[in-house]
Amino acid sequence: MNRQTGQNAISSDDLARIGAPNLVYVKRRQIDDAELFSIHAADGTELLLAETRDIAFAAARQQGLEPVDIQ
């Protein structure tokens, strides 16, 4: 792990190694005036934007993926 500003930093490669192949991360985002939820692969690649957290989780699960929240 890298040390930056006194906090542990995890690179996208580290996330890919520790994540299961079907694990995706759901992140809350503010785009313009809208609150959206993005789904990201373990390497940080954005896969999808959804209008709600529930839709993001449902979309991931429909594809056989296991979503988890990330901040």
FIKOLZA-1660 file (N, C-alpha, C; in steps of 0.1 Angstrom, whole numbers, plus 5000, padded with zeros to 4 digits):
% residues 71
   i   px   py   pz ch aa at
   1 5008 4988 5000  A  M  N
   1 5000 5000 5000  A  M CA
   1 5009 5012 5000  A  M  C
   2 5004 5023 4994  A  N  N
   2 5011 5036 4993  A  N CA
   2 5007 5044 5005  A  N  C
   3 5016 5053 5009  A  R  N
   3 5013 5063 5020  A  R CA
   3 5012 5076 5014  A  R  C
   4 5001 5083 5016  A  Q  N
   4 4999 5096 5010  A  Q CA
   4 4992 5104 5021  A  Q  C
   5 4997 5116 5024  A  T  N
   5 4991 5125 5034  A  T CA
   5 4986 5118 5047  A  T  C
   6 4994 5109 5051  A  G  N
   6 4991 5102 5064  A  G CA
   6 4979 5092 5063  A  G  C
   7 4974 5090 5051  A  Q  N
   7 4963 5080 5050  A  Q CA
   7 4968 5069 5041  A  Q  C
   8 4962 5057 5043  A  N  N
   8 4965 5046 5034  A  N CA
   8 4958 5048 5021  A  N  C
   9 4965 5047 5010  A  A  N
   9 4959 5048 4996  A  A CA
   9 4960 5035 4989  A  A  C
  10 4949 5031 4983  A  I  N
  10 4948 5018 4976  A  I CA
  10 4947 5022 4961  A  I  C
  11 4956 5016 4953  A  S  N
  11 4956 5019 4939  A  S CA
  11 4945 5011 4932  A  S  C
  12 4942 5014 4920  A  S  N
  12 4932 5007 4913  A  S CA
  12 4936 4993 4910  A  S  C
  13 4949 4990 4909  A  D  N
  13 4955 4977 4907  A  D CA
  13 4953 4969 4920  A  D  C
  14 4955 4975 4931  A  D  N
  14 4953 4969 4944  A  D CA
  14 4938 4964 4946  A  D  C
  15 4929 4973 4942  A  L  N
  15 4915 4970 4943  A  L CA
  15 4912 4958 4934  A  L  C
  16 4917 4958 4922  A  A  N
  16 4915 4947 4913  A  A CA
  16 4920 4934 4918  A  A  C
  17 4931 4934 4925  A  R  N
  17 4937 4922 4931  A  R CA
  17 4929 4917 4942  A  R  C
  18 4924 4926 4951  A  I  N
  18 4916 4921 4963  A  I CA
  18 4901 4919 4960  A  I  C
  19 4896 4924 4949  A  G  N
  19 4882 4922 4946  A  G CA
  19 4880 4909 4939  A  G  C
  20 4869 4903 4942  A  A  N
  20 4865 4891 4934  A  A CA
  20 4862 4895 4920  A  A  C
  21 4863 4886 4911  A  P  N
  21 4861 4889 4896  A  P CA
  21 4847 4895 4894  A  P  C
  22 4837 4892 4902  A  N  N
  22 4824 4898 4900  A  N CA
  22 4820 4909 4909  A  N  C
  23 4830 4915 4916  A  L  N
  23 4827 4926 4925  A  L CA
  23 4828 4939 4918  A  L  C
  24 4818 4947 4920  A  V  N
  24 4818 4961 4914  A  V CA
  24 4815 4971 4926  A  V  C
  25 4819 4983 4924  A  Y  N
  25 4818 4994 4934  A  Y CA
  25 4807 5004 4929  A  Y  C
  26 4798 5008 4938  A  V  N
  26 4788 5018 4935  A  V CA
  26 4792 5031 4942  A  V  C
  27 4793 5042 4935  A  K  N
  27 4797 5054 4941  A  K CA
  27 4787 5065 4938  A  K  C
  28 4784 5073 4948  A  R  N
  28 4774 5084 4946  A  R CA
  28 4782 5096 4939  A  R  C
  29 4776 5102 4929  A  R  N
  29 4782 5113 4921  A  R CA
  29 4773 5124 4920  A  R  C
  30 4778 5136 4919  A  Q  N
  30 4770 5148 4916  A  Q CA
  30 4775 5152 4902  A  Q  C
  31 4766 5152 4893  A  I  N
  31 4768 5156 4879  A  I CA
  31 4758 5167 4876  A  I  C
  32 4764 5179 4873  A  D  N
  32 4755 5191 4871  A  D CA
  32 4747 5192 4884  A  D  C
  33 4734 5192 4883  A  D  N
  33 4725 5193 4895  A  D CA
  33 4719 5180 4898  A  D  C
  34 4724 5169 4892  A  A  N
  34 4718 5156 4895  A  A CA
  34 4727 5148 4904  A  A  C
  35 4720 5140 4913  A  E  N
  35 4728 5130 4921  A  E CA
  35 4726 5117 4913  A  E  C
  36 4737 5111 4909  A  L  N
  36 4737 5098 4902  A  L CA
  36 4746 5088 4909  A  L  C
  37 4745 5076 4905  A  F  N
  37 4753 5065 4911  A  F CA
  37 4760 5058 4900  A  F  C
  38 4773 5058 4901  A  S  N
  38 4781 5051 4891  A  S CA
  38 4786 5037 4895  A  S  C
  39 4786 5028 4886  A  I  N
  39 4791 5015 4889  A  I CA
  39 4805 5014 4883  A  I  C
  40 4815 5009 4891  A  H  N
  40 4829 5008 4887  A  H CA
  40 4834 4994 4888  A  H  C
  41 4842 4989 4879  A  A  N
  41 4849 4977 4880  A  A CA
  41 4860 4979 4890  A  A  C
  42 4866 4968 4895  A  A  N
  42 4876 4968 4905  A  A CA
  42 4888 4977 4901  A  A  C
  43 4891 4978 4888  A  D  N
  43 4902 4986 4883  A  D CA
  43 4899 5000 4882  A  D  C
  44 4886 5004 4885  A  G  N
  44 4882 5018 4885  A  G CA
  44 4874 5022 4872  A  G  C
  45 4874 5013 4863  A  T  N
  45 4866 5016 4850  A  T CA
  45 4852 5018 4853  A  T  C
  46 4846 5030 4849  A  E  N
  46 4832 5032 4851  A  E CA
  46 4824 5024 4841  A  E  C
  47 4814 5017 4846  A  L  N
  47 4806 5008 4837  A  L CA
  47 4793 5013 4834  A  L  C
  48 4787 5021 4843  A  L  N
  48 4773 5025 4842  A  L CA
  48 4769 5036 4851  A  L  C
  49 4760 5045 4847  A  L  N
  49 4755 5055 4856  A  L CA
  49 4740 5052 4858  A  L  C
  50 4735 5053 4870  A  A  N
  50 4721 5051 4873  A  A CA
  50 4715 5062 4881  A  A  C
  51 4702 5064 4880  A  E  N
  51 4695 5075 4887  A  E CA
  51 4694 5073 4902  A  E  C
  52 4694 5060 4906  A  T  N
  52 4693 5058 4921  A  T CA
  52 4703 5046 4925  A  T  C
  53 4706 5045 4938  A  R  N
  53 4714 5035 4943  A  R CA
  53 4707 5021 4940  A  R  C
  54 4694 5021 4943  A  D  N
  54 4687 5008 4941  A  D CA
  54 4688 5003 4926  A  D  C
  55 4687 5012 4917  A  I  N
  55 4688 5009 4902  A  I CA
  55 4702 5004 4899  A  I  C
  56 4712 5011 4905  A  A  N
  56 4726 5007 4903  A  A CA
  56 4728 4992 4908  A  A  C
  57 4724 4990 4920  A  F  N
  57 4725 4976 4926  A  F CA
  57 4718 4966 4918  A  F  C
  58 4705 4969 4914  A  A  N
  58 4698 4959 4906  A  A CA
  58 4704 4957 4892  A  A  C
  59 4709 4967 4886  A  A  N
  59 4716 4965 4873  A  A CA
  59 4728 4957 4874  A  A  C
  60 4736 4959 4884  A  A  N
  60 4748 4951 4887  A  A CA
  60 4744 4936 4889  A  A  C
  61 4734 4934 4897  A  R  N
  61 4730 4920 4901  A  R CA
  61 4724 4913 4889  A  R  C
  62 4717 4920 4880  A  Q  N
  62 4712 4914 4868  A  Q CA
  62 4723 4909 4859  A  Q  C
  63 4735 4915 4860  A  Q  N
  63 4746 4910 4852  A  Q CA
  63 4755 4900 4859  A  Q  C
  64 4750 4895 4871  A  G  N
  64 4758 4885 4878  A  G CA
  64 4769 4891 4886  A  G  C
  65 4768 4904 4889  A  L  N
  65 4779 4911 4896  A  L CA
  65 4774 4914 4911  A  L  C
  66 4784 4915 4920  A  E  N
  66 4781 4918 4934  A  E CA
  66 4785 4932 4937  A  E  C
  67 4775 4941 4939  A  P  N
  67 4778 4955 4941  A  P CA
  67 4781 4958 4956  A  P  C
  68 4790 4967 4959  A  V  N
  68 4792 4972 4972  A  V CA
  68 4794 4988 4971  A  V  C
  69 4790 4994 4982  A  D  N
  69 4791 5009 4983  A  D CA
  69 4806 5013 4985  A  D  C
  70 4810 5024 4979  A  I  N
  70 4823 5030 4981  A  I CA
  70 4821 5045 4981  A  I  C
  71 4829 5051 4989  A  Q  N
  71 4828 5066 4990  A  Q CA
  71 4840 5073 4984  A  Q  C
% end
